[in-house]
Amino acid sequence: IFFSGNGPSGICLSYLLSGYTPYFKRESLHPHPILQRKLEEAPEVSILDQDLDYLSEGLEGRSHSPVALLFDALQRPDTDFGGTAESVLTWWHEPSRAVPHLVLGRNAPGGAWHSIEGSMVTLSRGEWMGLPDLPFKDWLKQKRRGLRNNRATAEDIAQYYQHYVMKKGLQKNFRCGTVVTSVRKVSAESISNHTQKVLQETSDSLWNSNEQSTEVFQVDGFFKTVQGDKEPFSIYAENVVLATGTYDSPTWLGVKGENLSYVHHQLSALEEAVKNNSIGIMSDPVLIVGAGLTAADAILFALHCNIPVIHVFRRRVTDPGLIFNQLPKMMYPEYHKVHQMMKEHTAACAGPYECYISLPEHHVLSFGKDKKCIIQDKNGYQKAYKISMALVLTGSNPNLSFLPNNGIDLAINSDQPVNPKRNPIDVDPFTYECAQEKGLYALGPLAGDNFVRFVQGGALAVASSLLKRANKNPP
C-alpha cells in the first residue's frame, strides 16, 4: 500500500497499519449510553474489526462524517461540552496485523504544518491536534510548556508530529523529500515477472495468490537527494491512499494583472516584505482580499507592524457562513477584533481604526502596472486604490496534477475541480474508498474532513477496509 501525503492523516493511518490496534477499555464508561451499550457487546473485538456503520449510527457533532464522529467520540468522549473525560480506547501492538505500506511526502512528517509560520496559533484547541495514544498536552508538558488560551503554535504542532512518528517507530514507513508525478492503473500482466515477484515478497498476504488483482496502480515520481539531484522511482501497489491535503495551490481570482509582481497569494509574502523593509508605516496600504482566517491573520500582522490595510471581501459582514460568526468570542479574541473592525470601519463610515478600511460586498476587477487596483461594489460602482502590495487569501486547492484529468473524475461533481469545501472527492463514508476508482482511497480535506480532530476517523475507516482486504482480521 502506498500513500501520498505525510500530514496528520497519513501519520494516523500509518500508525493503524503498523499493528497498533484499538480496543474498548472494559472498565470505561462513555457518556453516550447507546454507544456504551454497543461497545460492551464485543469488547474482545478490536474497533477496526467491528461494523463502523453500526457503531457510529446516531452520533452527532461538528463533522458530516459518521466515522470521524465515532473515532473522535472514542478518543475525546465529552470534549464538545468542555469535559476532559479520558479516552475509552486502549491500544495494543499486534505486529502480526501490520500491513506493509509506504508514506511519501515532500516535507518531514507533519506535511504542510512545516510550511506555516511557526508562531501562528491554531484555530482548534491544542488537545484536538493530537494523534492516537499520545496526547498533545502530555507531549507539551515534557517540553515544560503550556497551551496559550487552550491553543498551540504551528511550530509546536509540526514538532509533535515528527516526535510522534519517531516515538511510535513509524519512520521506516516514511520517505520524505519525494514528489509524486503520476498515479495510474496498469494491468498486472504488463509488469515484468521480476517486479511481480519482488512485490509478492514485500507485500506479504496483500498479493493473495487465489485472487490476485488484474490491475495495479503505478506510482511514478522522484526523490530529492541531499545533493539536490532528482532520483526517479516507480512503485506498484494494489491500493493507493491520497492524503495530500490542500495547502499546495492557492486560489486565484482570475482577474487582469493578477500575475504582476506585487500581487501575492500567500501570507509569507507580507512577512518577507516587512523583514526586507520593502513596506512599512509610510507605505501605501496593503490590499488584503478574503474573509477567512488567513486573511484575518494577515490583517493582524499588518496592523501590528503599523501598515495600513484595505480589506476587500464578497460577503456581508453578518453572513452566517462567515467563519467569524461561528467562533466563540472568548476563545478567539483576536479574530473577534478583526470581525469588529470589518463591521465598524467600512469606507462609508469612519471608525476608530485609522489604518484599516473594510469593503464588504466588494470584489477586485483588475490590478494595474502602476499598483492601482480597481474595486467594484455590489451596485457596480468602481473605485481605484493605490496600494503597495496585494495579498489574495481566498483559500487553496489541492494539487492533483499527478492524477488523470487532475482527479476531477473522482469528485462528487465531476464537472468541477476537487475542492475540500464545495466539491470533495466522492468516497464511501465507512471505507473512504473512492466511488469512481476501486483500490484508491482519499483522506483528510480531499474527502471533506478539514480538521485534524476529524481526519483520524477517515484513517480508521481506511485501515479497517484495508485490513479486511488483506485478511488481517480475526474471523
N, C-alpha and C positions, 0 to 999 in steps of 0.2 A: 504494500500500500504506500502510495506516495501522497504527500500533501504540500500544497503551495501556500506559504504564509506561516510565519513563526511568531505571531502575536498570541494574545491570551487564548484564542480559540484553538490554535494549533498546539500550544503547550498543554492545555487541558486534555485534548484528545490524545496526545502522546502519552500522558500520564495514564489514561484509562486503557490504552492499548499496550501498556508495558506491564500488565498483570496486576495493577492496583485496582482492587475490586471493592465496591461499596456494599455494605450490608446494613440492615436496620439494627440499631443498638437496642438489644432486648429490653433493658430497663428504662428506655426513654419514653417520655410522654409528649406527644405532639399536640399543640393547642388546637389543631383541626381534627375534631373527633372522627369524622368519616375516614380521613387519611390514616389516622392512627389505627382504626379497625382494619383497614386494608393491609397496612404494614405488618400487623400482628398475625395475619393469615399464613404468611410463609417467611418467617424471619431467617430461616436457614438458606433461603434462595436469594442470591445477590440481586440488587436492584437492576443490574444490567440484564439479568435473565428473566425479569418479570415483564408483565404486559404494561408498557408505559402508558398506553391509551387508557387502560382501566385505572391505574394509579392516579393519573392526572385529571380524571373526569371530575368536574365540579369545582376545580380550583380557580380562583380569581386573583387578579393582580395587575401589575403595570406592564405586562407583556402580552402579546397576542398569541404567543407560542405555549401550548399546554405543557410541553416537556420542559421548557425554560422555567415555567412557574413551579413545576414539580421539583426540579433539582434545587431551585432557589429555596423552596419551602422546606426541603430536607436539610439544607445546609444552614439556613438562617430562618428558623421557624416563625418568628414574630417580628422580624426587623421592620416591617412597614408600620407597625404600631409602636415603634420606639423601643421594643423589647430587646433583650440580649440573651434570649434562650440559646443554649448550646445546640449544635448540630445533632440530629438524631441518627447520623451515619457513623459507622465505624469502618475503617479501611484495612483490608487485608492484602498483603502482597502475595499473589499466587503466580509465580513465574511461568507455570505450565500453561497459563491462559494468555500469555503475551503473544501479540501478533506483530511480526516484523513490519517495520514501516520506516519511512524516511521523511523528515520535515525540512523543506527548503525555504530559505528566506534571505533577503538582501542584507538585513542588519543582524545584530546579535539577537538572541531570543528576547522577545518583547515587541518585535515588529516596529510599528510606527511610533510607539512610545519613546523610542530613541531619537525621533526627529522633532519632537515637540520641545519647545523652550522649557528647560528644566525647572524653572521657578514657577511655572504656571500651576495653578491649583485645580484639582479635578472637580468636575461637576458633581459626580457621585460621592457619596460618603466613603471614606477610606476603607472601611471594612467590606464594602461591596466590591472593591477592586481585587480582593484576594481570590486565590485558586484553592481547589480542594485540599483539605488536610494540612494546611499551613497558613493559619490566619495572618492577614497582613498586619494587624495590630501587634501580634506576638513578635513578628519579624522587626517591626519598628521599635519595639521595646528593647530588643537586643542591641539596637543601634543607639539606645538611650535617647530616643526621640519620641515626640508625641504628635497627635494629629491636631492641626490648626482648624478649629471650628468643625471638627469631625471630618476634615478633608485632607487630601495628601497632595504632594507636589508630583509633577510628571517625572522628575528625576528619581524620586523615591520609588515610584511605580516601576520604572524601567529597570532599576537595580534589583527590585524584589523579583521580577520575572526571571532575570538572569540567575539570581540566587536559587529560585525555585527549581529551575532545570538542573542545576548542579546538585542541590540537596536531595532531589528525588532520583538522581542517577540517570537522567534522560539524555544527557549530552551526546551519547553515542548515536542517537537517532537524528541529531540536528546537523545540517550543513549550512553554515552561514556564508554570506558573500556570494550567493547564487542568484542568477536571473533566469527565469523560465521564459522561453521564446515561443514554444508551441506545445499544445496538448491535443492529440487527435487519436481517433480509434483506427487501429490497423488489424488485419486478420492475423490470428496467431500463427497461421501457416507461413506467412511472409517473413517471420522472424527465423533467423538461422537456427539449426538444431543445437549448436553450441550455446547460443543465448538462452534458448528454452531450458537447456539442461542446468545452466547457472541459475536461472530464475527458479526452477523447481527446487534446487538445493537450498537457495537462500530464503525462499518464501514459505518453506515448511508445508503445512497442510492447506495453504491457500490454493495451491495448484492441485486440487484433488484429481487423481488420475481417472476416476469414474466419470466426473462431469467437468472436464477441462473446458475452459471458455474458448469459444471460437474467435472471439475478438478481445484485444487488449488495448490499453492506452499506451501510446508512445509519447514520452515527455522529453522534449529537447530543450537545451539551454546552455549556459556556460557558468563556470566558477571563475571568480576573480582571484587570481593568485596574489601573494604578498608583493611580488614584483610588479603587479599591475597588469599582468597578461590575462587574456581570456582563454580559459581551457574548456572546450565544448564537451558536452555529455549527452547521452541518450539513455533513458531509463524506460523499462517496460513494466507496467503494473496493471493488475486486474481492476483495481479501484483507485480513483483519484479524488482527493478532497480539496475543494477550493476554499481557502481561508485567508484570502489576500487583503481583506478589509477594503477601505475606500479612500485612504489618505493619498493615493497616488496622483490623482488628476484633478486639480481644482476646476470648478465650473467657470466657464467664460460667459460673458453677457452676449457676445456675438454682435457687438456694435463697432462702428467705424473708429479706427485709431486705437483699438484695444491692445494692439501689438506694439505700441510705442514704448520706449524705454522707461518712461516714468509711471507706467501702469503695471501694477503687480498683483499677484493672486495668492500671496502668502504673507502672513503676519511677520515672518522673519525679515522681510524686505524693509519694514519700518524700523525694526530693531537695528538692522545693519546701517540704515541711513542715519539714525541717531548716533550710533557708535562712530561713524565716519565724519560726524559733524556736517553732513550734507544738508540736513534740515535742523531747524532749531526755533527758538522763540520768535525770531524776526521773519521766519519764512511765511510764504503764502500758506493757506490752510491745506491740510491733508484731506482728500476726499475718501470717505470710507463707505462702501456700498455693501448692504446686507443687514439683516436684523436677527442674526443668530448669535451664539455665544462667542465665536471667534471675532466677529465684528465688535462685540462689546469689549473683548479683551484688547483689541486694537485701540478703541476709544479710550479706555482706562490708561493704557500705556502712553498714548499721545498726550493726554491731559496731565499725566504725571510728569511728563517732560515739558509741560507748558507749550505744547504745539497746538495751534488752532485746528478744529475739526469741522468739516461739513459732512453730515451723516445722511445718506440717501437710502431709502428703503420703500418697497412697493406696498406693504401692508398698512392698515390703520393701526394706530398705537393700541387701540382697545381690542384688536382682533384676538379671539380666544386661542387661535392657532399659534400666536407669537409665544416663543419659549418663555419670555419674561412673565407672561400671565399664568404660567404653570409652576413657577418656582416659589417656595415659601420664603417670605421676606427675611425672616430671622436667620435662615441658614445661608442665604446668598445676598448679604448686604450690598456687596459691590455691584452685582447685576441689578439689584433693585434701584441703586443710584442711577445707573445708566438708563433704566426704564423711565425713571422720574424725569431725567433730562430730556428724553425723547418726547415726553408729554408736554413739559413745561417750556421748552425753548425751541419751538418751531420758528421758522423765519417770520411768520405772521405776528408773533408776539414776543417782545423782548423778555428774557428770563435772566436768572441770576448767574448763568454760566457764560461769561463773555467769550470764552474760547470755543464755544460749541454751538452749532446751528443744526437743528433737526429738520429734515424734509420728508415727512411721511407721505405715502401715496405718490411718490415721485419715481422716475426712472431715468437712467442715463441714455441720451440719444447718440452722443459721439464724444470722442476725445480729439482735440486738435494738436498740431505740432507745436503750437505756441503755449501749450499747457493750459489751454482754455477748454472747459468741459461744458457741453450743452446738456441741461437737465430739464425734463418736462414734467408738469404736474398732471393730475387726473383729468383736468379740463382742457389739456392741450397747450397750456401756456408754457412758453420756453424761456429759459434764462441762462446766460453764460457765467461761469465762475472761473476765476483764475486760481489755479492750485499749484502746489509744489510737487505732489505725487498722489497717485490714486491706488487704493487697495480694494480690489474686488473680492469680497469674502462672502460668497453666497453658497458655500458648501463645496463638496468634492465628489467626484465619481470614481468608481473602481476602474482600474486599467486592466481590461480583459482582452487585450490585443493578441494574447497567446492562444485564444480560443477561436475556432472557426466563427466567422461573422461577428467577432467581438463579443461572443456569448449572448447576443440578442435573442437567438432562438430559444434560449433557456429561460427567459424572463416570463413573468406572468402575462404581460402584454408583449408579444413577440414582434410588434411593430416599432417598439421604442427601446432605447438603450437601457441596460440594467441600472437601476437607481435604488439605493438602500431604503429610501423612504417612500418613493412613489411607485417603483417598479422592480421589486426584488426578484431574484431567481425563484422559479416555481419549484418548491420542494414538498415532499411528503412530510406532514407535521410530526410524524412519530419515528421517521428514519433519517430525515433531511436528505434523502436521495432525490436527485433532480428528476422531475416528472418526464422530461423530454430525453433523458440520456441515462440509461441504467448503468450502474457502476460509478457514476460521477455524483459526488456529494458537494453541498455548499453549506458553509458555516458563517456565523457572525453577521456583520452588516450586509453581506451579499444575500443572505437569506432573510433579511429584515430585522435581525437582532442587533440593536445598536449600542447596548450597554454591556460592559464586561460581566456584570452580575448575571445577565441572561444568556450570553453566548455559551455558557457552560452547559446549559440544558441541551443545546444543539450537539455539543460534543458527546454528551451522554447518549443521545439518540443515534448518532453515527456509530459510536463504539458498540452499542447494543446490536445494531444491524450488522456490522462487520464481524462481530464475534459469532453471531448466528450463522453467517455465511461460511466462516472459517471452521465451523463445527467445534468451536472452543467452549461452547456452553455445555454444562452438565445436562443429562437427559431430563 
